[in-house]
Amino acid sequence: MKEKQGLHIGLAFDQNFIIHFYVVITSIFANTKAAITFHVITSGVSVEEQEEIRRYVEQNKATINFYEIDMELVSRFHIQSQHFTAATFYRLFFPAALPPSVKRFLYLDTDIIVSGDLTRFSEVDMQGFPIAAALDPGVIVRPELGVHEEHSYFNAGILLIDIDLWRQQQITERAIRFIIDNPEKIPYVDQDALNATLVGNWLKIGKEFNLQRGHVQNAPKKEVQAVAQAAIVVHYTSNDKPWNPYCTHPLKYLYWLYLGKSPKALNKRYAGTKLLKILATSYVNNMVVSLYLNNPVLIKAWRKLRS
């Protein structure tokens, strides 16, 4: 299979995340004009749905390749949280599935939107490391993983990968072995395993490449907008995701913006009364928070009441 030049982007998801996948690629098409080849590992997605996805991708002058993996490969993996499914492990298998012509590869989770030009990743000097990633702001140290130095734990939702180095260092194999041998140490499943495997062996990149919930608190509107404008990828980490009814994420409107531009804009899961209720609840919550944060008089009064 001859791969066209440009960006090689990987996404992994199951049938429950098809809509979110469409939101991701719609946001990519809107903000990145380079030649793109998508590499997708899925489970439970019908052939008909795959063809629908392929048509949409090709309409946007991009290419897509689907890969299948043996589900027995992940059947022994332990998952402690309902926040994750077996699909989270699929990212480990991309380096083995990709053709030899792919040298640099960008993995993206499907709980993101792309708000900037992804070609910025092409400008990153990997400096001889197998991956480049952003810090996870919610984790300081993880001694049980060998991460003793503060702020040395990365978020694996966005990974820039040197495929040759990854294969040479057998990172997939080592991470899988850690998962199997240490199920009690991996509440964040393969992300924990990758951190344990890559201690001191990864390149730190800025938060603009992976803007997480911890970077975007409920701050005054001007501050939030400034952070958002600098971001390339907005990552809806934690359970505070835009499609959840009580989401308080200040940038959740970006998800709804790109959902509205995607082929799934009128999907019944988001249409009609349910959508109106979600939007109304969300709007009220955000209005209350915004009113408070942008009103010094209210802030002063509230602090006085609490003192």
Secondary structure, DSSP 8 states (H G I E B T S, - for coil): ----SSEEEEEEEEGGGHHHHHHHHHHHHHH--S-EEEEEEEES--HHHHHHHHHHHHHTT-EEEEE---GGGTTT-----TT--GGGGGGGGHHHHS-TT--EEEEE-SSEEE-S-GGGGGG---TT-SEEEEB-TT-S-BGGGTB-STT--B-TTEEEEEHHHHHHTTHHHHHHHHHHH-GGG-TTHHHHHHHHHTTT-SEEE-GGGSB-GGG--S--HHHHHHHHHH-SEEE--SS--TTSTT---TTHHHHHHHHHHSTTTT-TTTSHHHHHHHHHHHHHHHHHHHHHHT-HHHHHHHHHHH-
